């Protein structure tokens, strides 16, 4: 095992350097994850400052998710092709430049363009970072612990983004919600230059242009279609064309991969049940988590009157429990129990937390009313993220590490897009229905603030119930997909289509 680890990274298994490498890569991952939520807190202020029309506000979020989600698989394969260290460094620098561009944006057009560039460079950086963690700790007994830490950053990043966004918006300016990325990027870049060994390009790996167009177009259609459904509805012709077209393009892409000698996405990566269960868990977790982050944020600010800063602080206990649980599961439980029980249990606990949130009203106090569900949510999400991320990349061939890692990010991104679209639609429908009913019962010609607040609560409760259902359905599905027991040290032996491993880049 020691030889294998040194062959991949040039670092002996007992060397503390691998933990410094992990710290650098986690810093980059945290930057990418928190950037999906940090802007949400700053958006109202940025809209007013830049004179942004209301119908353009969603593009500040959508531009990032479209570029990130649409280019992830291509970015992962580029990392396998040109070298993970090089790809990671390019991604970090590009992300920092795009963040600077957005933070200094004189108009909302520049801000939206900068967010798109952030997503594009994030699609290079994120798979490269995860694949570097994979090859650094592959075959080492400390691998589960490393992925427990990685899972903590991935799961808690959204809440940290809310906290940091609230602090920066309230005490500095919304622009620092983007400029703060420069600090993360400098740490990640300097650490990578100093610590990461140089890697050589793997010329046996290629990026087929037609495959790239198909998968980028397919994921773009799905992510944008889901975003469009949030505002236009599921039956809107454009929504249907985007979603159906995106699914068709992805299906054609997968069929094409079977015929290529050097596919963009080798199907052997998907043919293992442990990996399939892990990717499914990440997809459902991404969808259900928005019931916590998105609608709980609305509830705290709009119903309970929390400031942006206080809202961010409200999530701190959840972050602490999530990080602790993820680290403990990765270090002690995953290798003994296996992902099947841990993911299933984590999703059930998450569903229970969301069910508790359906009891919120306009008189609920933070302690214990809000805090207890948040603690349960941290426990459940910490269990499932550590287990899923620790299993999703297990045993990947060196020349598949980049594209395999990109599938993890793609699952989380597409899951998040599904969560936003589905939960927003259901919440809006419930709010409108409840508002109409209350106005009819009270014989009102226009809604009062109390009636509007009650209608909004009905929408939040609906979103929480749907999120709980997503977690429960995910628990059943993942239990069926995952084999029982711990995953083997290398799942390569389980994949009948695997070819002999290519030299590490």
C-alpha positions as CSV (number, residue, x, y, z in Angstrom):
1,X,0.0,0.0,0.0
2,X,2.8,2.4,0.8
3,X,4.4,1.8,-2.5
4,X,1.2,2.5,-4.3
5,X,0.6,5.7,-2.5
6,X,4.1,6.9,-3.1
7,X,3.7,5.9,-6.8
8,X,0.7,8.2,-7.1
9,X,1.6,11.2,-5.1
10,X,5.3,11.0,-4.2
11,X,4.3,11.0,-0.5
12,X,4.7,8.2,1.9
13,X,1.5,7.1,3.7
14,X,2.8,8.2,7.2
15,X,3.9,11.6,5.9
16,X,1.9,14.6,7.4
17,X,2.2,16.2,4.0
18,X,-0.8,14.3,2.7
19,X,-2.9,16.1,5.4
20,X,-1.6,19.5,4.2
21,X,-2.5,18.5,0.7
22,X,-6.0,17.6,1.9
23,X,-6.3,21.0,3.6
24,X,-5.4,22.8,0.4
25,X,-7.9,20.8,-1.7
26,X,-10.7,21.2,1.0
27,X,-10.1,24.9,0.9
28,X,-10.8,24.9,-2.9
29,X,-13.9,22.7,-2.5
30,X,-15.3,24.9,0.2
31,X,-14.9,27.9,-2.1
32,X,-16.9,26.2,-4.8
33,X,-19.7,24.9,-2.5
34,X,-20.2,28.1,-0.5
35,X,-20.3,30.2,-3.7
36,X,-23.6,28.5,-4.6
37,X,-25.3,30.1,-1.5
38,X,-23.2,33.1,-0.4
39,X,-24.5,35.2,-3.3
40,X,-28.1,34.5,-2.2
41,X,-27.7,36.6,0.9
42,X,-26.1,39.5,-1.1
43,X,-28.5,39.4,-4.0
44,X,-31.2,41.9,-2.7
45,X,-28.5,44.5,-2.0
46,X,-26.6,43.8,-5.3
47,X,-29.9,44.2,-7.2
48,X,-30.6,47.6,-5.7
49,X,-27.0,48.8,-6.1
50,X,-26.7,47.8,-9.8
51,X,-30.2,48.7,-10.8
52,X,-30.9,45.1,-11.7
53,X,-34.4,44.3,-13.1
54,X,-36.3,41.7,-11.1
55,X,-36.5,39.3,-14.0
56,X,-32.7,39.3,-14.3
57,X,-32.0,38.5,-10.6
58,X,-32.3,34.8,-11.1
59,X,-29.5,34.8,-13.7
60,X,-26.9,35.7,-11.0
61,X,-27.6,32.2,-9.6
62,X,-28.5,30.5,-12.8
63,X,-25.4,31.6,-14.7
64,X,-23.2,29.9,-12.2
65,X,-25.2,26.7,-12.0
66,X,-25.5,26.4,-15.8
67,X,-21.8,26.7,-16.5
68,X,-20.8,24.6,-13.5
69,X,-23.3,21.8,-14.1
70,X,-22.9,21.8,-17.9
71,X,-19.1,21.6,-18.0
72,X,-18.3,19.3,-15.0
73,X,-17.8,16.1,-16.9
74,X,-15.8,17.8,-19.6
75,X,-13.7,19.5,-16.8
76,X,-13.1,16.1,-15.2
77,X,-11.9,14.5,-18.4
78,X,-9.6,17.5,-19.1
79,X,-8.0,16.9,-15.7
80,X,-7.3,13.3,-16.7
81,X,-5.9,14.5,-20.0
82,X,-3.7,17.4,-19.2
83,X,-2.9,16.5,-15.6
84,X,-4.8,17.2,-12.4
85,X,-2.4,19.6,-10.8
86,X,-2.3,21.8,-13.9
87,X,-6.0,21.7,-14.3
88,X,-6.5,22.5,-10.6
89,X,-4.2,25.5,-10.8
90,X,-5.9,26.9,-13.9
91,X,-9.3,26.5,-12.3
92,X,-8.2,28.3,-9.1
93,X,-6.7,31.2,-11.0
94,X,-9.6,31.5,-13.3
95,X,-12.1,31.3,-10.4
96,X,-10.2,34.1,-8.6
97,X,-10.2,36.3,-11.7
98,X,-13.9,35.7,-12.3
99,X,-14.6,36.5,-8.6
100,X,-12.6,39.8,-8.9
101,X,-14.5,40.7,-12.0
102,X,-17.9,40.1,-10.3
103,X,-16.9,41.9,-7.1
104,X,-15.9,45.0,-9.1
105,X,-18.7,44.7,-11.6
106,X,-20.0,48.2,-12.7
107,X,-23.2,46.7,-14.1
108,X,-25.4,43.7,-13.6
109,X,-24.4,42.4,-17.0
110,X,-20.8,42.1,-15.9
111,X,-21.9,40.4,-12.7
112,X,-23.9,37.8,-14.5
113,X,-21.0,37.2,-17.0
114,X,-18.6,36.8,-14.1
115,X,-20.8,34.3,-12.4
116,X,-20.8,32.2,-15.6
117,X,-17.0,32.3,-15.7
118,X,-16.9,31.3,-12.0
119,X,-19.0,28.2,-12.9
120,X,-16.8,27.3,-15.9
121,X,-13.6,27.5,-13.9
122,X,-15.2,25.8,-11.0
123,X,-16.0,22.9,-13.4
124,X,-12.3,22.5,-14.0
125,X,-11.3,22.9,-10.3
126,X,-13.8,20.8,-8.4
127,X,-13.3,17.5,-10.2
128,X,-9.5,18.0,-10.2
129,X,-9.6,18.6,-6.5
130,X,-11.6,15.5,-5.7
131,X,-9.6,13.3,-8.0
132,X,-6.4,14.5,-6.3
133,X,-7.9,13.5,-2.9
134,X,-8.8,10.1,-4.5
135,X,-5.3,9.3,-5.8
136,X,-3.5,10.8,-2.8
137,X,-5.4,8.5,-0.3
138,X,-6.1,5.5,-2.5
139,X,-5.2,2.3,-0.7
140,X,-4.4,4.0,2.6
141,X,-6.1,3.2,5.9
142,X,-6.6,6.9,6.4
143,X,-8.8,7.2,3.2
144,X,-12.1,7.0,5.0
145,X,-11.0,9.7,7.5
146,X,-9.9,12.0,4.6
147,X,-13.3,11.6,2.9
148,X,-15.1,12.2,6.1
149,X,-13.4,15.6,6.2
150,X,-14.2,16.2,2.5
151,X,-17.8,15.3,3.2
152,X,-18.0,17.8,6.0
153,X,-16.8,20.6,3.7
154,X,-19.2,19.6,1.0
155,X,-22.2,19.2,3.3
156,X,-21.5,22.3,5.4
157,X,-20.3,24.6,2.6
158,X,-23.8,25.8,1.8
159,X,-24.5,26.8,5.4
160,X,-21.0,28.4,5.8
161,X,-21.9,30.4,2.6
162,X,-25.0,31.8,4.3
163,X,-23.1,32.7,7.5
164,X,-20.2,34.3,5.6
165,X,-22.6,36.1,3.2
166,X,-24.6,37.5,6.0
167,X,-21.5,38.8,7.8
168,X,-20.0,40.4,4.7
169,X,-23.2,41.9,3.5
170,X,-24.1,43.4,6.9
171,X,-20.7,44.7,8.0
172,X,-18.9,45.4,4.7
173,X,-20.6,45.3,1.3
174,X,-22.2,42.7,-1.0
175,X,-19.1,42.9,-3.3
176,X,-17.0,41.1,-0.7
177,X,-19.2,38.0,-1.1
178,X,-17.3,37.6,-4.4
179,X,-14.0,39.2,-3.5
180,X,-13.6,36.9,-0.5
181,X,-12.9,34.1,-2.9
182,X,-9.5,35.7,-3.6
183,X,-8.4,34.8,-0.1
184,X,-9.5,31.2,-0.6
185,X,-7.9,31.1,-4.0
186,X,-4.5,32.4,-2.9
187,X,-4.4,29.8,-0.1
188,X,-5.3,27.0,-2.5
189,X,-2.9,28.2,-5.2
190,X,0.1,28.7,-3.0
191,X,-0.5,25.4,-1.2
192,X,-0.9,23.5,-4.5
193,X,2.3,24.9,-6.0
194,X,4.2,24.0,-2.8
195,X,2.7,20.7,-1.9
196,X,1.2,19.0,-5.0
197,X,3.7,16.9,-7.1
198,X,3.9,17.7,-10.8
199,X,1.8,15.4,-13.0
200,X,2.3,14.6,-16.7
201,X,-0.3,14.7,-19.4
202,X,-1.9,11.4,-20.2
203,X,-2.1,11.3,-24.0
204,X,-4.1,8.1,-24.0
205,X,-7.0,10.1,-22.7
206,X,-8.8,12.3,-25.2
207,X,-11.8,14.6,-25.2
208,X,-14.1,13.7,-28.1
209,X,-15.6,16.9,-29.5
210,X,-19.0,15.3,-30.3
211,X,-19.2,13.8,-26.8
212,X,-18.3,17.1,-25.3
213,X,-21.1,18.9,-27.2
214,X,-23.7,16.3,-26.3
215,X,-23.0,16.1,-22.6
216,X,-22.6,19.9,-22.2
217,X,-25.8,20.5,-24.2
218,X,-27.7,17.8,-22.3
219,X,-26.7,19.0,-18.9
220,X,-27.3,22.6,-19.9
221,X,-30.8,21.7,-21.1
222,X,-31.6,19.8,-17.8
223,X,-30.2,22.4,-15.4
224,X,-31.7,25.4,-17.4
225,X,-35.0,23.5,-17.9
226,X,-35.3,23.0,-14.1
227,X,-34.4,26.6,-13.5
228,X,-37.0,27.7,-16.1
229,X,-39.7,25.5,-14.5
230,X,-39.2,27.4,-11.3
231,X,-40.6,30.6,-12.8
232,X,-42.6,29.5,-15.9
233,X,-44.0,26.2,-14.6
234,X,-43.6,22.5,-15.5
235,X,-46.1,22.6,-18.4
236,X,-44.5,25.6,-20.2
237,X,-43.4,24.5,-23.7
238,X,-39.9,25.9,-23.2
239,X,-39.5,23.9,-20.0
240,X,-40.6,20.7,-21.7
241,X,-38.4,21.2,-24.7
242,X,-35.3,21.9,-22.5
243,X,-35.9,19.0,-20.2
244,X,-36.8,16.4,-22.8
245,X,-34.1,17.7,-25.1
246,X,-31.5,17.5,-22.3
247,X,-32.4,14.0,-21.4
248,X,-32.3,12.9,-25.1
249,X,-28.9,14.4,-25.5
250,X,-27.5,12.7,-22.4
251,X,-29.0,9.4,-23.6
252,X,-27.3,9.8,-27.0
253,X,-24.1,10.7,-25.2
254,X,-24.2,7.5,-23.2
255,X,-24.9,5.4,-26.3
256,X,-22.0,7.0,-28.1
257,X,-19.6,6.2,-25.2
258,X,-20.1,2.5,-25.9
259,X,-18.6,2.9,-29.4
260,X,-15.5,5.0,-28.6
261,X,-12.1,3.6,-27.8
262,X,-11.3,6.6,-25.6
263,X,-14.7,7.7,-24.3
264,X,-15.3,11.0,-22.5
265,X,-17.1,9.0,-19.8
266,X,-16.0,5.4,-19.6
267,X,-19.1,3.4,-18.7
268,X,-17.0,1.2,-16.4
269,X,-17.1,4.1,-14.0
270,X,-20.9,3.6,-13.6
271,X,-21.1,-0.2,-13.6
272,X,-20.4,-0.7,-9.8
273,X,-23.3,-0.8,-7.4
274,X,-21.3,0.9,-4.6
275,X,-20.5,3.8,-6.8
276,X,-24.1,3.9,-8.2
277,X,-25.6,4.0,-4.8
278,X,-23.2,6.7,-3.7
279,X,-24.0,8.9,-6.7
280,X,-27.7,8.4,-6.1
281,X,-27.3,9.4,-2.5
282,X,-25.5,12.6,-3.5
283,X,-28.2,13.4,-6.1
284,X,-31.0,13.0,-3.5
285,X,-29.1,14.8,-0.8
286,X,-28.5,17.8,-3.1
287,X,-32.3,17.9,-3.9
288,X,-33.5,17.6,-0.3
289,X,-30.9,19.9,1.3
290,X,-32.5,22.9,-0.3
291,X,-35.5,22.4,2.0
292,X,-33.1,23.3,4.8
293,X,-30.9,26.0,3.2
294,X,-33.3,27.8,0.9
295,X,-36.7,27.8,2.6
296,X,-35.4,27.9,6.2
297,X,-33.5,31.0,5.2
298,X,-36.7,32.5,3.9
299,X,-38.5,31.5,7.1
300,X,-35.9,32.9,9.5
301,X,-35.7,36.3,7.6
302,X,-39.2,36.9,6.4
303,X,-41.3,35.3,9.2
304,X,-39.1,35.5,12.3
305,X,-37.4,38.8,11.2
306,X,-33.8,37.6,11.5
307,X,-31.1,39.7,10.0
308,X,-28.8,38.3,7.3
309,X,-26.0,37.9,9.9
310,X,-28.3,36.3,12.5
311,X,-29.6,33.9,9.9
312,X,-26.1,32.7,9.1
313,X,-25.3,32.3,12.8
314,X,-28.5,30.2,13.2
315,X,-26.9,27.5,11.0
316,X,-23.7,27.3,13.0
317,X,-24.9,24.4,15.3
318,X,-25.9,22.4,12.3
319,X,-22.5,23.0,10.7
320,X,-20.8,21.9,13.9
321,X,-22.8,18.7,14.1
322,X,-22.5,17.9,10.4
323,X,-18.7,18.3,10.4
324,X,-18.3,16.3,13.6
325,X,-20.6,13.5,12.4
326,X,-19.0,13.4,8.9
327,X,-15.5,13.1,10.4
328,X,-16.5,10.4,12.8
329,X,-18.4,8.4,10.2
330,X,-15.4,8.6,7.8
331,X,-12.8,7.7,10.4
332,X,-14.6,4.9,12.3
333,X,-17.9,3.6,11.0
334,X,-17.8,3.5,7.1
335,X,-15.2,0.8,6.9
336,X,-17.0,-1.3,9.6
337,X,-20.6,-0.8,8.7
338,X,-20.6,0.1,5.0
339,X,-22.5,2.8,3.2
340,X,-25.8,1.0,2.9
341,X,-26.9,1.4,6.5
342,X,-25.2,4.7,7.0
343,X,-26.7,6.4,4.0
344,X,-30.1,5.0,4.6
345,X,-30.1,6.0,8.3
346,X,-28.7,9.4,7.5
347,X,-31.5,10.1,5.0
348,X,-34.2,8.9,7.5
349,X,-32.8,11.2,10.2
350,X,-32.8,14.0,7.6
351,X,-36.4,13.3,6.7
352,X,-37.3,13.4,10.5
353,X,-35.6,16.8,10.8
354,X,-37.5,18.2,7.9
355,X,-40.8,16.8,9.3
356,X,-40.1,18.7,12.5
357,X,-39.7,21.9,10.5
358,X,-43.3,21.6,9.3
359,X,-44.3,22.6,12.8
360,X,-42.8,26.1,12.5
361,X,-45.1,29.0,12.9
362,X,-44.7,32.8,13.4
363,X,-44.2,32.3,17.1
364,X,-41.6,29.6,17.0
365,X,-38.5,30.4,19.1
366,X,-35.0,29.6,17.9
367,X,-34.4,27.4,21.0
368,X,-35.6,24.7,21.0
369,X,-38.0,25.1,18.0
370,X,-35.5,25.8,15.2
371,X,-32.4,24.5,16.8
372,X,-33.5,20.9,17.4
373,X,-34.5,20.2,13.8
374,X,-31.2,21.8,12.6
375,X,-29.2,19.5,14.9
376,X,-31.0,16.4,13.5
377,X,-30.4,17.7,10.0
378,X,-26.7,18.1,10.7
379,X,-26.5,14.5,12.1
380,X,-28.3,13.0,9.1
381,X,-26.6,14.9,6.4
382,X,-23.2,14.3,8.0
383,X,-23.8,10.6,8.0
384,X,-24.9,10.4,4.4
385,X,-22.3,12.8,2.9
386,X,-19.3,11.1,4.5
387,X,-20.6,7.7,3.5
388,X,-21.5,8.6,-0.1
389,X,-18.4,10.7,-0.9
390,X,-16.1,8.1,0.7
391,X,-17.6,5.4,-1.6
392,X,-18.2,7.3,-4.8
393,X,-14.6,7.4,-5.9
394,X,-13.3,4.2,-4.3
395,X,-11.1,2.1,-6.6
396,X,-11.3,4.4,-9.6
397,X,-8.5,3.8,-12.1
398,X,-6.0,6.6,-12.1
399,X,-7.0,7.6,-15.7
400,X,-10.7,7.7,-14.6
401,X,-10.2,9.7,-11.4
402,X,-11.0,13.0,-12.9
403,X,-14.2,12.1,-14.8
404,X,-15.3,9.8,-11.9
405,X,-14.9,12.8,-9.5
406,X,-16.9,15.0,-11.9
407,X,-19.8,12.6,-11.6
408,X,-20.0,13.3,-7.9
409,X,-20.1,17.1,-8.5
410,X,-22.6,16.7,-11.3
411,X,-24.9,14.6,-9.2
412,X,-24.9,17.2,-6.4
413,X,-25.4,20.1,-8.9
414,X,-28.2,18.4,-10.8
415,X,-29.8,17.4,-7.5
416,X,-29.7,20.9,-6.3
417,X,-31.3,22.2,-9.5
418,X,-34.1,19.6,-9.2
419,X,-34.5,20.7,-5.5
420,X,-34.8,24.4,-6.3
421,X,-37.2,23.9,-9.2
422,X,-39.4,21.2,-7.5
423,X,-39.6,22.8,-4.1
424,X,-40.1,26.3,-5.3
425,X,-42.9,25.2,-7.6
426,X,-44.7,23.3,-4.8
427,X,-44.2,26.0,-2.3
428,X,-45.5,28.7,-4.6
429,X,-48.5,26.7,-5.5
430,X,-49.3,26.0,-1.8
431,X,-48.8,29.7,-0.9
432,X,-51.1,30.9,-3.6
433,X,-53.8,28.3,-2.8
434,X,-53.7,29.1,0.9
435,X,-53.8,32.8,0.3
436,X,-56.9,32.5,-1.9
437,X,-58.6,30.3,0.7
438,X,-57.8,32.7,3.6
439,X,-59.0,35.7,1.6
440,X,-62.2,34.0,0.7
441,X,-62.9,32.8,4.3
442,X,-62.1,36.2,5.7
443,X,-63.9,38.1,2.9
444,X,-60.9,40.2,2.1
445,X,-60.4,42.2,-1.1
446,X,-56.7,42.5,-0.6
447,X,-54.3,40.4,1.6
448,X,-53.2,41.8,5.0
449,X,-49.6,41.2,6.2
450,X,-50.9,38.6,8.7
451,X,-52.7,36.7,5.9
452,X,-49.6,36.9,3.6
453,X,-47.4,35.6,6.4
454,X,-49.8,32.6,7.0
455,X,-49.8,31.8,3.3
456,X,-46.0,31.9,3.2
457,X,-45.8,29.5,6.1
458,X,-48.0,27.1,4.2
459,X,-45.6,27.2,1.3
460,X,-42.6,26.6,3.6
461,X,-44.4,23.7,5.3
462,X,-45.1,22.2,1.8
463,X,-41.4,22.5,0.8
464,X,-40.3,20.9,4.1
465,X,-42.7,17.9,3.6
466,X,-41.5,17.4,0.0
467,X,-37.9,17.6,1.1
468,X,-38.7,15.0,3.8
469,X,-40.3,12.8,1.1
470,X,-37.2,13.2,-1.2
471,X,-35.0,12.0,1.7
472,X,-37.2,9.0,2.4
473,X,-37.5,8.0,-1.2
474,X,-33.7,8.3,-1.5
475,X,-33.2,6.1,1.6
476,X,-35.3,3.3,0.0
477,X,-33.6,3.6,-3.4
478,X,-30.1,3.7,-2.0
479,X,-30.8,0.7,0.3
480,X,-31.8,-1.2,-2.8
481,X,-28.8,-0.1,-4.9
482,X,-26.0,-0.5,-2.3
483,X,-24.7,-4.1,-1.7
484,X,-24.7,-5.0,2.0
485,X,-21.6,-4.6,4.1
486,X,-18.5,-2.4,3.7
487,X,-17.2,-1.6,0.3
488,X,-14.1,-3.5,-0.7
489,X,-10.8,-1.6,-0.6
490,X,-10.9,-1.5,-4.4
491,X,-14.0,-1.8,-6.4
492,X,-12.0,-2.3,-9.6
493,X,-12.2,-6.1,-9.0
494,X,-16.0,-5.9,-9.2
495,X,-16.0,-4.2,-12.6
496,X,-15.9,-6.8,-15.4
497,X,-15.4,-4.3,-18.1
498,X,-12.3,-2.7,-16.5
499,X,-9.1,-2.8,-18.6
500,X,-5.7,-2.9,-17.2
501,X,-4.9,0.4,-15.4
502,X,-3.1,3.0,-17.3
503,X,0.0,4.7,-15.9
504,X,-0.8,7.4,-13.4
505,X,-0.4,10.9,-14.8
